């Protein structure tokens, strides 16, 4: 995507929130290789602070974290940024309906299917949020 005024490519910024250092490191490397800028947070409190400090184009959020869990974080961020695309990552497959009701656009189970994650991110980033939310959810 290029900026309308300058013709300079606009780099999309992803906020990746997971308490597992290995997941943050591996996903950050993968997303960086796809030309996304990745902002890392290890808990929900950090995520809310980082979201408030800069523009975020997409949120990847783990649910089970210390300090402020993913559910509380999602609730907070959806209230202040209702069009923020959200991908939930979790080890629990029984969370789909709850994630959708809470405002998530997609839910992916760990271990992650990286090609599917990248495809989901591209779809959520490329389409206007009104059309994304009007379609059937990826959940």
Phi and psi in degrees as a GROMACS rama.xvg file:
@    title "Ramachandran Plot"
@    xaxis  label "Phi"
@    yaxis  label "Psi"
@TYPE xy
-114.348  150.042  UNK-2
-66.5011  136.499  UNK-3
-61.6528  -41.5455  UNK-4
-82.0794  -39.3119  UNK-5
-103.433  -18.339  UNK-6
75.5702  0.597674  UNK-7
-82.4525  133.97  UNK-8
-57.5834  138.628  UNK-9
-94.5645  122.089  UNK-10
-86.283  126.881  UNK-11
-80.0751  140.29  UNK-12
-109.162  126.346  UNK-13
-112.535  129.007  UNK-14
-93.9599  115.371  UNK-15
-106.518  117.231  UNK-16
-119.932  112.463  UNK-17
-157.793  137.911  UNK-18
-78.5027  -12.3746  UNK-19
-87.9245  113.963  UNK-20
-56.5736  -40.252  UNK-21
-64.4517  -37.3276  UNK-22
-69.0206  -43.602  UNK-23
-59.3072  -44.2875  UNK-24
-65.7626  -47.6452  UNK-25
-69.0049  -43.7964  UNK-26
-68.0754  -35.3229  UNK-27
-61.3508  -42.5541  UNK-28
-65.0419  -45.1758  UNK-29
-63.2547  -47.448  UNK-30
-68.5106  -36.854  UNK-31
-62.0798  -38.549  UNK-32
-65.9071  -21.2582  UNK-33
-92.9811  12.1323  UNK-34
69.0272  30.0771  UNK-35
-98.1147  144.053  UNK-36
-85.7311  130.529  UNK-37
-114.593  125.656  UNK-38
-105.481  127.864  UNK-39
-105.002  142.306  UNK-40
-141.659  141.981  UNK-41
-100.59  -1.35485  UNK-42
-158.444  171.593  UNK-43
-64.9476  -35.4826  UNK-44
-61.1641  -47.5508  UNK-45
-60.9152  -39.8135  UNK-46
-61.0191  -44.5953  UNK-47
-64.4355  -41.3992  UNK-48
-62.2651  -45.787  UNK-49
-69.8557  -35.3669  UNK-50
-62.888  -40.0231  UNK-51
-70.474  -21.9811  UNK-52
-90.2166  -13.6275  UNK-53
-159.327  163.44  UNK-54
-71.2022  131.561  UNK-55
-120.872  131.578  UNK-56
-95.924  -22.4255  UNK-57
-159.583  144.879  UNK-58
-114.714  128.735  UNK-59
-111.685  120.48  UNK-60
-132.51  124.218  UNK-61
-79.3437  150.548  UNK-62
-91.537  -38.5884  UNK-63
-97.9172  95.0043  UNK-64
-139.71  155.46  UNK-65
-78.7539  175.453  UNK-66
70.5786  -66.5365  UNK-67
-141.58  115.269  UNK-68
-72.0893  172.078  UNK-69
-64.0129  -36.7086  UNK-70
-62.9597  -47.2206  UNK-71
-64.8749  -39.3009  UNK-72
-64.3393  -45.9597  UNK-73
-59.9388  -46.0736  UNK-74
-57.5068  -45.8008  UNK-75
-64.8008  -50.0254  UNK-76
-68.9908  -35.463  UNK-77
-66.0906  -33.2266  UNK-78
-68.4679  -40.1263  UNK-79
-89.8024  -17.6463  UNK-80
-143.035  74.0223  UNK-81
-65.5571  -15.9337  UNK-82
-101.263  6.05733  UNK-83
-66.5963  120.287  UNK-84
-67.116  136.63  UNK-85
-129.01  127.709  UNK-86
-114.53  118.343  UNK-87
-87.6211  134.786  UNK-88
-119.266  131.003  UNK-89
-154.515  157.598  UNK-90
-89.7861  -1.01873  UNK-91
-109.898  118.668  UNK-92
-79.7161  -13.2304  UNK-93
-88.2976  17.7964  UNK-94
-102.153  0.749727  UNK-95
-57.6037  -52.7143  UNK-96
-63.425  -40.4491  UNK-97
-64.7975  -41.3807  UNK-98
-63.5752  -43.3032  UNK-99
-63.1974  -45.5718  UNK-100
-63.4074  -30.3428  UNK-101
-80.6287  -9.50575  UNK-102
111.943  6.47768  UNK-103
-75.7932  148.497  UNK-104
-94.6863  -22.3878  UNK-105
-155.067  152.388  UNK-106
-131.537  131.229  UNK-107
-126.897  137.131  UNK-108
-88.5196  142.924  UNK-109
-83.2997  143.029  UNK-110
-68.1211  143.288  UNK-111
-75.3584  143.449  UNK-112
-88.6747  97.9494  UNK-113
-60.157  -46.4073  UNK-114
-58.3004  -39.1065  UNK-115
-67.9731  -39.2282  UNK-116
-60.0998  -47.1343  UNK-117
-63.2347  -40.7185  UNK-118
-62.6463  -43.9181  UNK-119
-62.3998  -43.8617  UNK-120
-60.6269  -47.6988  UNK-121
-58.5961  -44.8548  UNK-122
-62.2369  -43.9082  UNK-123
-69.488  -33.4573  UNK-124
-78.4787  -31.5832  UNK-125
-83.9718  -25.9509  UNK-126
-98.3098  145.987  UNK-127
-59.9936  140.042  UNK-128
-60.4177  -29.9997  UNK-129
-60.4751  -42.0294  UNK-130
-75.4201  -32.9946  UNK-131
-63.2422  -46.7796  UNK-132
-73.6767  -22.5552  UNK-133
-76.8015  -26.2068  UNK-134
-78.2964  170.845  UNK-135
-62.0365  139.404  UNK-136
-68.1227  156.733  UNK-137
-76.286  -2.149  UNK-138
